[in-house]
Amino acid sequence: MIKVEKHFDGKYELTNTIDGITYYFGQFNNMDQVNFEIDYRNKTGWKINPPERLKWNHLPRYIYYHKNKKKLRVDKWETHRTRHYGAYNTLDEALAKRNKLLTELLENKR
């Protein structure tokens, strides 16, 4: 679902939800620029931006972007500390690890 939000400063933010995950595609000065970007993304198939352009608050739960290492981390808060489960180059790798982690946690609770 394509979403365009207008901010108080007059700029527009473009996001799109793909497979249940919301991705950030940029901030623009006017609607002409937004429409141009939407047309371009429709032609290219809405390829996901590289991780350095992802907004940290648009990542799935337990996945964080490490700016210095330019990698995606899987972290979970457990018993008064953050437990690190790995650093990954792509969002798909990080999602696979996160999903495996959540499955193991659910099995342990039963």
MARBA-548100 format. One record per residue (C-alpha): residue number from 1; x, z, y. Coordinates in steps of 0.02 Angstrom, whole numbers, plus 50000, padded with zeros to 5 digits. Each point is the difference from the previous one (the first is absolute). Layout:
residues N
<node NUM,<X,Z,Y>>
...
This chain:
residues 110
<node 1,<50000,50000,50000>>
<node 2,<50079,49943,50164>>
<node 3,<49987,50128,50139>>
<node 4,<50046,49981,50184>>
<node 5,<50004,50157,50107>>
<node 6,<50013,50001,50190>>
<node 7,<50106,50141,50069>>
<node 8,<49978,50089,50167>>
<node 9,<50151,49905,50069>>
<node 10,<49910,49834,49971>>
<node 11,<50103,49946,49849>>
<node 12,<49929,49950,49832>>
<node 13,<50058,50060,49828>>
<node 14,<49974,49892,49846>>
<node 15,<49981,50077,49827>>
<node 16,<49937,49932,49835>>
<node 17,<49948,50089,49841>>
<node 18,<50070,49913,49845>>
<node 19,<49962,50073,49827>>
<node 20,<49942,50164,50078>>
<node 21,<50159,50024,50104>>
<node 22,<49998,49979,50190>>
<node 23,<50148,49904,50071>>
<node 24,<50055,49986,50182>>
<node 25,<50030,49824,50067>>
<node 26,<50048,50032,50181>>
<node 27,<49944,50040,50176>>
<node 28,<49951,49862,50121>>
<node 29,<49966,49982,50186>>
<node 30,<49840,49896,49988>>
<node 31,<49873,49932,49877>>
<node 32,<50077,49825,50004>>
<node 33,<50158,50071,49923>>
<node 34,<49897,50095,49871>>
<node 35,<49903,49844,49952>>
<node 36,<50162,49900,49986>>
<node 37,<50072,50135,49883>>
<node 38,<49842,50004,49894>>
<node 39,<50004,49809,49982>>
<node 40,<50184,50007,49952>>
<node 41,<49970,50139,49873>>
<node 42,<49852,49907,49924>>
<node 43,<50111,49846,49975>>
<node 44,<50143,50102,49923>>
<node 45,<49891,50110,49890>>
<node 46,<50022,50165,50093>>
<node 47,<50175,50034,49934>>
<node 48,<50049,50181,50026>>
<node 49,<50126,50040,50136>>
<node 50,<50169,50068,49946>>
<node 51,<50004,50191,49991>>
<node 52,<50091,50022,50167>>
<node 53,<49845,49929,50087>>
<node 54,<49874,50107,49906>>
<node 55,<49926,50143,50098>>
<node 56,<50034,50166,49914>>
<node 57,<49818,50052,50012>>
<node 58,<49938,49843,49911>>
<node 59,<50091,50036,49837>>
<node 60,<49910,50067,49846>>
<node 61,<50001,50186,49964>>
<node 62,<50167,50075,49944>>
<node 63,<50097,49846,50057>>
<node 64,<50110,50013,50156>>
<node 65,<50119,49879,50085>>
<node 66,<50179,50060,50024>>
<node 67,<50060,49912,50159>>
<node 68,<50186,50033,49977>>
<node 69,<50009,49939,49820>>
<node 70,<49864,49867,50025>>
<node 71,<49916,50052,49838>>
<node 72,<49831,50068,49947>>
<node 73,<50003,50177,49930>>
<node 74,<49878,50083,49883>>
<node 75,<49986,50185,50048>>
<node 76,<49875,50135,49955>>
<node 77,<49982,50177,50066>>
<node 78,<50010,50121,49853>>
<node 79,<50014,50190,50003>>
<node 80,<50070,50026,50175>>
<node 81,<50118,49850,49999>>
<node 82,<49999,49811,50002>>
<node 83,<50046,49921,49835>>
<node 84,<50083,49828,50010>>
<node 85,<49955,49874,49864>>
<node 86,<50109,49853,50052>>
<node 87,<50037,49867,50130>>
<node 88,<49942,49821,49977>>
<node 89,<50028,49832,50085>>
<node 90,<49822,49935,49984>>
<node 91,<49828,50074,50020>>
<node 92,<49952,49940,49824>>
<node 93,<50141,50101,49921>>
<node 94,<49954,50155,50102>>
<node 95,<49815,49981,49955>>
<node 96,<50042,49984,49814>>
<node 97,<50101,50162,50006>>
<node 98,<49867,50089,50102>>
<node 99,<49862,49947,49879>>
<node 100,<50104,50057,49851>>
<node 101,<50030,50167,50087>>
<node 102,<49815,50026,50036>>
<node 103,<49954,49957,49820>>
<node 104,<50126,50129,49935>>
<node 105,<49934,50132,50120>>
<node 106,<49820,49970,49944>>
<node 107,<50050,50012,49816>>
<node 108,<50093,50164,50030>>
<node 109,<49848,50078,50084>>
<node 110,<49890,49968,49847>>
